[in-house]
Amino acid sequence: MLRRESVKGAKKSLACLLYSVISSLFAIVPVVVFKEFFAGLFSKDGAAIGFACMRIMCILLFEPICSLYEIPTGVLRGTGCAVLPALSTVLGTCVFRIVWIFTVFNTHKSLETLYLAFPLSWVLTIILVLLSFLFVRIRASSE
């Protein structure tokens, strides 16, 4: 049976997730909406602005989903389980991106293909971290 403290802790974690995503969106949405303006602050070259706008749409737009693995990873570390979330993050981000570059990007060499690795690696990391979270929770409830 769940203890009252566990339920309170779970509610706090969910609140952190929600606050993190919302605060990220407050910062990111204006940059996405006015991407040409913000890209133009760094360069006046049309090609550079185009590449910057592509990066904003492919990577920055999806940045808030990082919270969906960063917060649960912190929760797991706070419970004393540091290795499993670290491995999940390394596999989901680093290893996946290296494999992506040598496979998908190698056959479809474009900036969009390279940028696509970022949000996909974040989704994979979310899945791995959530599986780690469930594994730790099931193991703790059986003890």
GUTOR-407667 format. One record per residue: residue in three letters; x, y, z of N, C-alpha, C, CB in turn. Coordinates in steps of 0.1 Angstrom, whole numbers, plus 5000, padded with zeros to 4 digits. Each point is the difference from the previous one (the first is absolute). Glycine has a CB too. Layout:
GUTOR-407667
alaXYZXYZXYZXYZ;...
end
This chain:
GUTOR-407667
met500849885000499250125000500950125000498149885012;leu501550234981500750124999499950085013499750014975;arg501450045030499950095011499650144996501749865012;arg497850224997499650134998501150094995498249985017;glu503049994988501250084996500349974985500950005024;ser498949874972500349974986499150074991500849785007;val497950234996499050074992500450154999498249835007;lys502250235005500350145000501350024991499050035023;gly501949884978501250014992499749984985501349915019;ala497850004978499649994986499450124994499749755004;lys499450315005499350124995501050124998498049935013;lys503050074996501150114998500849984987500150025025;ser500249854972500749974988499250044988501249815011;leu497550164989499150034989499950164998498749785003;ala501250285009500050154999501350064995498450005020;cys502749944983501350044995500049984985501249955021;leu498349944974500049974986499150114993500349765004;leu498650275001499050094994500750145000498049865008;tyr502550195003500650135001501250014991499250025024;ser501649884975501150004991499650024985501349865017;val497850064979499550004986499450144997499649755000;ile499650305009499350134998501050115000498049915011;ser503050094998500950115000500950004988500049995025;ser500449894970500749984988499350064988501149805009;leu497650174991499150054989500050155000498649795001;phe501350275011500050155000501250064994498649995021;ala502549954980501350054995500149964985501149985022;ile498449904974500349954987499050054989501049805011;val497750214993499050044990500350134993498349875014;pro502150244994500350124993501249994990499150125020;val501849804984501249984991499549934987501649995020;val497649914982499449924988499250094991500049795013;val499150294993499150094993500850114992498249955017;phe502850104990500850114994501449954996498750175013;lys501449714982501349934997500950084991498949795004;glu500550274985500850084991500750125007498549924981;phe500750155027500550115007501249965009497750115000;phe502149785008501049965010501349954992498249955017;ala501549984973501249954992500750114994498849794995;gly500550325001500650124994500950085009498050004985;leu501849975028500850075010501549955000498050035014;phe502249854980501349945000500750014987499249855017;ser500050164972500550014986499050074991501349795004;lys499350284986499150064990500049914987500550235010;asp500349674990500149914988498749925000502549995001;gly496850014987498749934998500149855002499450184985;ala501849765011500149865001500249965015501149994977;ala499750095030500249975014498750025008502450084998;ile496850024999498750015006499149884997500250264999;gly499949704989499249884996500449875008499750104977;phe501649885025500549895008499650015014501949974984;ala498250165021499650025014498549985003501950175001;cys497349874989498649985001499649855000499650224989;met501249705003499849864999500349935013500550014976;arg500650045030500449945013499050045011502450024993;ile497150105007499050045009498749914999500850234999;met498849744989498849924998500349855003499250164983;cys502049795014500349865002500449965014500649994976;ile500050105031500649975013499350085011502249944989;leu497950195010499550095011498549985003501850164994;leu497449824995498649985002499749885008499750104978;phe501149805022499849885008500749995013499649894979;glu501250225024500850005012499249985013501450164989;pro497349885012499349985013499849855003498850214996;ile501349704994499849865004501249945007498649984980;cys502550105020501249955008499649995015501650114983;ser497549985022499649995014499449875003499650244999;leu499849694991499349885003501049885003498250084985;tyr503149945012501049915005500950065011499949884977;glu500350245022500950065010499450005014500950154982;ile497949885020499350005013500049865006498650204994;pro500949704999500049865005501449955003497949964988;thr503150085004501349965003500550065014500549994975;gly499250145027500350065013499349935011500350214989;val498449755009499349935011500749875003497850104992;leu502649824998500749885002501350025007498949914980;arg501850195016501350035007499750035015501150084979;gly497850005023499750035014499649885009499250224991;thr500349685002499749885008501249905002497750024991;gly503550035004501249925002500349914988499550005024;cys499750014965500349924989500550094989498149845006;ala503350164993500650094990500549944988500750135019;val499749744981500649934989499049984989501649895015;leu497250064988499049964990499650124992499249825015;pro500450304991499650114992501250064992498350055017;ala502949944988501250044993500249924987501150085022;leu498849794980500149914988498950024990501149835015;ser497750194990498950034991500250134992498549895016;thr502150214990500250134994501249984989499250125021;val501849814983501149984991499649924988501650015019;leu497649884983499649924989499050084991500349805014;gly498850274992498950074993500650124992498449925017;thr502650154989500450124993501349974992499050145018;cys502149834989501349984994500049894990501150105020;val498749784985500149884991499050004988500749875021;phe498150174982499050014989500550104989498149955016;arg502450164988500450114991501249954992499250185015;ile501749754991501249944993499549904989501550045020;val497649874985499549904990499250074989499849835019;trp499450284984499350074990500950064990498350065017;ile502850004987501050064991500649904990500550175018;phe499849714988500749904991499049924992501849995017;thr496950024986499049924992499150094992500149825017;val499050254989499050084993500650124994498349925016;phe502550154991500650124995501049974988499750115023;asn501049784979500949954990499449984986501349895018;thr497450074982499349974988499150124995500049765006;his499750335003499150124997500750125006497949865000;lys503250184993500850115005499350144998502149864996;ser497250185014499450145000500050055014498649944979;leu501350195022500050065013498749965008501450194991;glu497549805001498849965007500149865006498750144984;thr502049775009500249865005500850005012499849914977;leu501250185023500950015012499250065012502050034985;tyr497350075012499250065011498949915005500550224990;leu499049705002498949915004500549905012499050024977;ala502349965023500549915011499750055014501849934984;phe498250215017499850055013498649975006501650184994;pro497349865000498749965006499849855001499150224992;leu501449714998499849855001500849945012499650004975;ser501650055027500849955012499350045013502150024986;trp497350105014499350045012498849905003500750244996;val498649734994498849915002500549865004498750124982;leu502449835012500649875004500450015015500849954976;thr499950165027500450025014498950005010502050124992;ile496949955004498850005009499549865002499450224991;ile500549704999499649865001500949925009499050014977;leu502350005021501049935008499950045015501549984980;val498450155022499950055014498749955007501550204993;leu497449815000498849965005500049855003498850184988;leu501849745003500249855003500849985013499849954975;ser501350135026500849995012499250045012502150064987;phe497150055012499250045011499049895005500250244992;leu499249694998499149895003500749895006498550074981;phe502749895014500849895005500450035015500949964977;val499550165026500450035014498850005009501850144991;arg497049915004498850005008499549855002499450234991;ile500649694999499649865002500949935010499050004976;arg502350025022501049945009499850045014501649994981;ala498250145021499850055014498749955006501250214994;ser497849774998498749955006500149865003498750174987;ser502249755007500149865003500949975012499649954976;glu501150155028500949985012499250025013501950084987;
end
